[in-house]
Amino acid sequence: MAIRCVYTDLDGTLLGRGASLFRDADGAFTLLPARALEACHRAGAEVVLKSGRRKAQVMEDARILGQSSYIYEIGCGLVIDGEEEYLTGDLQPRDGKTVHQLIEEGGAPRLLLDTYRGRLEPHAPWHLGREFSHLLRGLVDVDEANALLAEHGHGELRLVDNGTISPKETLVDPPGPPHAYHLIPRVASKGAAVARHMRARGYAPAECIAVGDSREDLGVAEHVSRFFLVANAVDRDPSITDGAPANVEITEGRNGEGFYEAVVRSLAESR
């Protein structure tokens, strides 16, 4: 069956060093990600960005790539042909306040920062200007953190691991390479946003593939026919594939080269 849609993460997946479409993981110039996008265009396959980034950032990337649908803030928001939908369940903007502000007022971000002082901090400056998620960085046990949230009455929220980032001098007590974390409504996820987009477009799982580099990205695997983890994801976190669904494949290439590999292989094998 022909591929009609490719869902892809941005940082660490489609983009290379410096968040550039034209740089590979080491910073060398590459055209492979652009060629993969061209292959999708020629095959009539839509490309949908799914990212933890803010709406303005993902919207601009989608515009540059010529795509009309995108998922932002870990699936809290979905835009399809200019129509926006918040996928945050009962936690919606109210009384002139964003979901981000409502979460802040509830005290969950402060609970996490106080409990994991020295191991968790705001992911400055990218934590600013958000509508939904609180963006943090450090290294914590996500299951432990989510149990802490539930214990203190914040069960409607969850902390999401969105992959490793470069070391930060401001983190004084991390036991390993830091990760980026998003505190979001529990019902929101990249997987849920992908499923919603598929329903809106009428795509069947067999017609869709996805590419990513984080544990949160892996949640998309259950909705598509094939899910590709780029090689750098496994290099950073060898245990990321533990218990992964059977349709998860690991690319030989890193970042955009892995994206190219996933797209070209899928398009060729779907003919």
N, C-alpha and C positions, 0 to 999 in steps of 0.2 A: 504494500500500500504506500502511496506517495506521502512524503513528509509535507505537512501543511503549516507546521509551526515549530520554531526553535525558541525555547526559553533559556535565557542566559544571564548569569550573574555578570557584574562589571569588574570590580576590583579583584585581582587575583585570578580572573578567568578570561574574559574577553580582552581586558586591558593588561598591559605589561608594566614595566617599571615607570614610576611617576604617573601612573594612571593614564598612560598614553596608548592609543589604539595602534600606533606605529612603532612601539618598542616591545622587545621581548622581555623575558624575565630578567635578563642580564643587562638590559638597556641598549642592546643592539637594534638597529633599524630592521623592521620586518613589514612585509605587505600581506602576510598570511591571514591575519584576522580580517582585513579588508577583502581579500579574495574569498574568504568563507562567506562574508556578507553578500558579495556579488553572486556567489553560487546559490545562496538562498533566494536572492532576487530572481535569478534566471529560472529557478525551479518553482517560483511562485509560492515560496514558503515565507510566512510572516516571521519576523524576529521580535521577540518581546523581552525587554530588559526587566530583570527582577533584582532589586538592590536594597540595601539598607540605607542608601543615601536619601537625602531630603528630596522632596518633590522637584524643586527648581533645578537641582543638579541632574536628576534622571530625565526630566522633561527636555532639558537642553541636549543631553546625549541622544535621546530618542529622535529629536528634531534633526540633529546632525546626521544620524544614521538613516533618516527617512522613514521612521517607524511611528505609527500613530497610537500604539498601546504600550503601556509600561506599568510596572509595579514598583512602589517605593516604600521606604521605611519598613522593610521586612514584611511586606504584605498588608500593612495597615491601610494603604491607599492603592487604588487601581484606576487607571485612566484608559478608556477605550474610545478612540475616535473623538476625543475631546470631552466625553462624558465621564465624570468622576464618581467613584463610589468608595465609601469608607467601610472597610471590612473589620470593624472593631466591636461588633455585637451591640450590647446595651450601652457600652461606654462610648458615647457620642459627644461632640461639642455641645455645650449648653451655657446659658447665661453669659454669653460673650467670651467664654473660655474654651481653649483648645483641649483636646484629650491630654496633651502633654502637660498643660497647666493643672488639669484635674488630677492627674497621677502625682504631680509634684505636691499638690495640696494634701493628698491622701497620706503622704509620708513614706511611701515605699522606697523612693530613691535614697532618702536620708538614712533609712534603716540599713540598706545595703552598704552605703558608704561608711557608716559608723561601725557596722559589724566587721567589715573587711578593710578597715583603715590601713593604709600602706600597701594593700594588695589590689585595691579597686579605686578608681577615680574617674571623673568626667573625661571623656575622650576629646579634649580640647584641640583645636577650636571647632571640630565638626559636631559637637554636641549642641551648638547654638542654632536657633532658627527652625527647630523641629515642631511639627504639628502633633505628633503622636509619641514616638519612642524617645526614651532617655538613653543616650549613647554613652557607654562606660568602657573603660579599658582596665586590664589587669589580668589576674589569673585566679579563678575561684572554681569550686565544684558547683556546676549548674544545678544538679539535683539537690545539693545541700542548700543552695541559695533559694531555690523555689520552695523547698520545705520550710525555710525560714519565713518566706513571704506568706505562705499559707497559715503558718502558726500565728502570725501577727495580723491576720485578717485581710490579707491582700491576695487571696486565692484567685481573684479575677485577673491577675497579672502573671507573667512569667518572664524569666530572664533567659535570653536566647544567645547562644554562642555563635557568632558570625565569623569565626576564623582568626588565625594569628595575625599579628601586626608587628612592626619593627619595635625593638626595645625602647623604653622611655626612661629617662633619668629620673623623672618625678616619682616613679614607682619604686619605693624603697625596700619592699619585702616580697617581690614576686618569686615563687619557687621555680619559675621557668619562663619561656617566651610568653609575652602578654598576648591576650586575645581581645577582640572587640566584642562587646556585649550590648544587646538591646533589651531594655525593659519595656514590654509591650502588653496590650490586652491579650489574655490567654487564647482567645479565639482566633487571633490574627496569626498568619504565617505565610511564607512564600508559597507553600503547597496549596493552601486554601485559596490564595489569590490566583494561582495558575488554574486551579479547578474552576473557579468562577469565570475566568477569561475563556476557558475551553467551552463552558456551557453557553456563554454569550455568542461565541463564534460558531458553535456547532461542531467543534473538533472532537474526533474520537481519540482515545489514548494511542491507538496504533498509528495515528497521523502526527504524533507529537514526540519530540525529544527535548531533553534539557541538559544543560551544562552548568557546573558549579564547582566550588572549592571549599565549602563549609558544611558543617553538620546540619545547619538549618537548610541549606540547599538540598541536602539528601531527602528532606521531607517531600520534595517534588516528585521523587522517583515513583511513588505509588500512583501518580496520576498520568504518567506518560509511558510510552513503550520502552524507551531506552534513556538511561541517565548516565552521563559521563562526568566522572571526577577528573579534573586536570591533574597531571602528575605532581605538581607542586603541592597540592592538598595533602597527598600521601607522604611526600617528603617532609612536610612540616609536622604531620600528625599521623604516624603509621597505624594507629588504632582506629582511624576514622571509618574504616570499612568493616569493623567488627559488627556483626549482626546486620550488615547492609542488605537491602533487598536484592533478589537474584538478577534484576535487570540493571544493576550498577556496573559500569565498566570504567577502567582506569586508562587514560590516554598515555601515550609515550611522551608527548610533548607537554610543556608547561605553559600556563597562561594562554595567550592568544594562539600559540601553535597547537595547544591541546584543543582549543575551540575549533580551529581549522580541521584538525584530524577528526573530531567528532562529527562535524557537519559533512565533510566530504565522504567519510565512511558511510554515514547514515543515508545520504542522498544516493550514493552509488548502490547500496544494498537494498534500497527500497524500490528500485526500478523493476 
